[in-house]
């Protein structure tokens, strides 16, 4: 059975640039993005047979991933693209920290 790719860049290809910008400029978005990636990685691992998990626990993990993805999508729909000045400041802060 072939597993589907659920990376956010595949889920929302039209928002790749906006996601990159928001990861730098919006701490909440960045946290959600990281949470989604961790959930997705865990699901992929279990579905690939690299770990043991009950069916019920896997379904709960998938529901959580979907909830996280829905929240990310809402932000992508409503948030403005950060301006260059905001991105530069966020990038500088990330480099310094």
C-alpha positions in Angstrom: 0.0 0.0 0.0 1.4 3.4 -1.0 1.3 6.1 1.7 0.1 9.6 0.8 2.4 12.5 1.4 0.7 14.8 3.9 3.5 17.4 4.2 2.0 20.9 4.4 3.8 21.9 1.2 1.8 19.1 -0.6 -1.4 19.9 1.3 -1.3 23.6 0.5 1.0 24.2 -2.5 -0.6 27.5 -3.2 0.5 28.8 0.2 4.2 27.6 0.4 5.6 31.2 0.4 3.1 32.4 2.9 3.9 29.5 5.2 7.6 30.2 5.0 7.0 33.9 5.9 4.5 33.1 8.7 6.9 30.6 10.2 9.4 33.4 10.7 7.0 36.2 11.6 4.3 34.5 13.7 5.3 32.4 16.7 1.8 30.8 17.0 1.9 29.7 13.3 5.4 28.4 13.7 4.4 26.3 16.7 1.4 24.9 14.9 3.6 24.1 11.8 6.1 22.3 14.0 3.3 20.4 15.8 1.8 19.3 12.5 5.2 18.1 11.2 5.7 16.1 14.4 2.2 14.6 14.2 2.7 13.8 10.5 6.1 12.2 11.1 4.7 10.0 13.8 1.8 8.9 11.7 4.1 8.1 8.7 6.3 6.1 11.0 3.5 4.0 12.4 1.8 3.5 9.0 5.2 2.4 7.6 5.5 -0.3 10.3 8.3 1.4 12.2 6.5 1.4 15.5 3.7 -0.2 17.4 0.4 1.7 18.1 -3.2 0.6 18.5 -5.6 1.4 15.7 -7.6 3.6 18.1 -4.5 5.6 19.1 -3.5 6.0 15.5 -6.9 7.3 14.6 -6.7 9.8 17.5 -3.3 11.0 16.2 -4.8 11.4 12.7 -7.7 13.4 14.2 -5.2 15.7 16.0 -3.2 16.2 12.9 -6.4 17.1 11.0 -7.4 19.6 13.8 -3.9 21.2 13.6 -4.1 21.3 9.8 -7.5 23.0 10.0 -6.1 25.7 12.3 -3.2 26.2 10.0 -5.5 26.6 7.0 -7.7 29.1 8.9 -4.6 31.2 9.6 -3.5 30.9 5.9 -6.9 32.2 4.8 -7.1 35.1 7.2 -3.5 36.3 7.8 -1.8 38.9 5.6 1.5 38.1 4.1 4.2 39.6 6.4 5.9 42.6 4.9 9.7 42.6 4.1 10.5 44.7 7.2 8.7 42.2 9.5 10.4 39.3 7.9 13.8 40.9 8.1 13.3 41.6 11.8 12.0 38.1 12.5 14.9 36.5 10.6 17.5 38.7 12.5 15.8 37.7 15.9 15.9 34.0 14.9 19.6 34.3 14.0 20.5 36.0 17.2 18.5 33.6 19.5 
